[in-house]
Amino acid sequence: MNQKEKMHSGELYLPGDAEIMAEQTICLDRLYDFNQTRPTEQEKREKMLGEMFAEIGEGCYIEPPFHANWGGRHCHFGKYVYANFNLTLVDDTHIYVGDYTMFGPNVVVATAGHPILPELREKAYQYNFPVCIGKNCWIGAEVIIVPGVTIGDNTVIGAGSVVTKDIPSNVVAVGNPCKVLREINDHDKEYYFKDRKIDHDTLDMMK
């Protein structure tokens, strides 16, 4: 197994391998061009994302600046995914994001890690494990998601959380390390923020 093949296997490998670096640099050039686009160039951005990502559905929007180790090369987005400023995807292996998921500002999704043993880090060894985020999730501002984590559908991750373990579907989870606070429930059908009630009669989506 060569270094490139080890990238997606969970094995230790050397990311400075010449073949890897050559491909990665091409991806980073495209990412640079994406980040130089103007707000009026939405069609151009959409086309570029389609070329940069492994998969990306219709209606996705990523607000520049956008950062990714491979420029989205190993990212699989569903439809209508939204990302605010400074989304960082450490996409040395695959990242999967379901339809309608939203990212707040300054979110980091990391698939790459380095061994604890200092002698291995000194030689620049790395390992990668995929991250999976479900449909219709809200990942709050400044959240960090580490390698190998799966987050279920409809889940909300509170701002500033560090997600080190899998989080199930249909919950609100917060903290460092991130833990389930509660399930999404009937109260959430009536209130959208603290004591602010949802006016179902005026919301088109509820009709």
Secondary structure, 3 states (H helix, E strand, C coil): CCHHHHCCCCCCECCCCHHHHHHHHHHHHHHHHHHCCCCCCHHHHHHHHHHHCCEECCCCEECCCCEECCCCCCEEECCCCEECCCCEEECCCCEEECCCCEECCCCEEECEECCCCHHHHHCCCEEECCEEECCCCEECCCCEECCCCEECCCCEECCCCEECCCECCCEEEECCCCEEEEECCCHHHHEEECCEECCHHHCHHHC
